Amino acid sequence: MALKVNIVARTHDVWEGEAQSVVVPALSGELGILPGRQPILAALASGEVRVTDTAGATHTFHVDGGFANVDRDIITVLADYAKLG
């Protein structure tokens, strides 16, 4: 089972794909997300979102603020600012 991931900045889409796991920089610390996670809405701090795709490759994105929404294995990261790397 894979997660559907969308990472969106205020002005543009950054990345979309399927993943094994995602780690986001929540205000209270890093939040790891795996398939089957209960729904959650988390405020984001500045930091890195790490996405491990279904092939095992890791993609890293820098974000500044925003929210991460998890619902039914769909993760949407809505960031004030986001870029690859």
C-alpha positions as CSV (number, residue, x, y, z in Angstrom):
1,M,0.0,0.0,0.0
2,A,1.4,3.4,-1.0
3,L,0.8,7.0,0.1
4,K,-0.3,9.6,-2.4
5,V,1.7,12.7,-1.7
6,N,1.2,16.3,-2.9
7,I,3.6,19.0,-1.9
8,V,2.3,22.5,-2.8
9,A,3.8,25.9,-2.3
10,R,1.8,29.1,-2.1
11,T,2.5,29.9,-5.8
12,H,3.1,26.5,-7.5
13,D,3.0,22.7,-7.2
14,V,6.3,21.3,-6.1
15,W,6.0,17.5,-6.2
16,E,3.4,14.8,-6.6
17,G,3.8,11.0,-6.4
18,E,3.5,7.8,-4.4
19,A,5.6,7.1,-1.4
20,Q,6.4,4.4,1.3
21,S,6.8,7.1,4.0
22,V,7.0,10.8,4.6
23,V,8.5,12.8,7.4
24,V,7.4,16.4,8.0
25,P,8.7,19.1,10.4
26,A,5.7,19.6,12.7
27,L,5.9,22.4,15.3
28,S,6.3,19.8,18.0
29,G,9.0,17.9,16.2
30,E,9.3,15.5,13.3
31,L,6.2,13.6,12.4
32,G,6.6,10.3,10.5
33,I,3.8,9.1,8.3
34,L,3.2,5.6,7.1
35,P,0.3,4.0,5.2
36,G,-2.7,3.5,7.5
37,R,-2.0,6.5,9.6
38,Q,-5.1,8.0,11.3
39,P,-6.2,11.4,9.9
40,I,-4.2,14.4,11.2
41,L,-3.7,18.0,10.5
42,A,-0.3,19.4,11.6
43,A,1.2,22.9,11.5
44,L,4.6,22.9,10.0
45,A,7.8,24.6,11.2
46,S,10.7,25.5,8.9
47,G,12.6,22.4,8.0
48,E,12.8,19.5,5.6
49,V,10.1,17.2,4.3
50,R,11.6,13.8,3.4
51,V,9.7,11.5,1.0
52,T,10.8,7.9,0.4
53,D,9.1,7.0,-2.8
54,T,7.9,3.5,-3.8
55,A,11.3,2.7,-5.4
56,G,13.2,3.5,-2.2
57,A,14.6,6.8,-3.4
58,T,14.5,9.7,-0.9
59,H,13.4,13.2,-2.0
60,T,14.1,16.2,0.3
61,F,12.2,19.5,0.2
62,H,12.8,22.6,2.3
63,V,9.6,24.2,3.6
64,D,8.9,27.3,5.7
65,G,5.6,27.1,7.5
66,G,2.3,25.7,6.4
67,F,0.3,22.6,7.1
68,A,0.4,18.8,6.5
69,N,-2.9,17.1,6.1
70,V,-3.2,13.3,6.2
71,D,-6.4,11.5,5.3
72,R,-6.9,8.0,3.9
73,D,-3.3,7.6,2.8
74,I,-3.3,10.9,1.0
75,I,-0.8,13.5,2.3
76,T,-1.0,17.1,1.2
77,V,1.7,19.5,2.3
78,L,0.6,23.1,1.9
79,A,3.6,25.2,2.5
80,D,4.2,29.0,2.5
81,Y,7.4,28.3,0.7
82,A,8.7,24.9,-0.6
83,K,11.6,23.8,-2.9
84,L,13.4,20.7,-3.8
85,G,16.7,20.1,-2.1
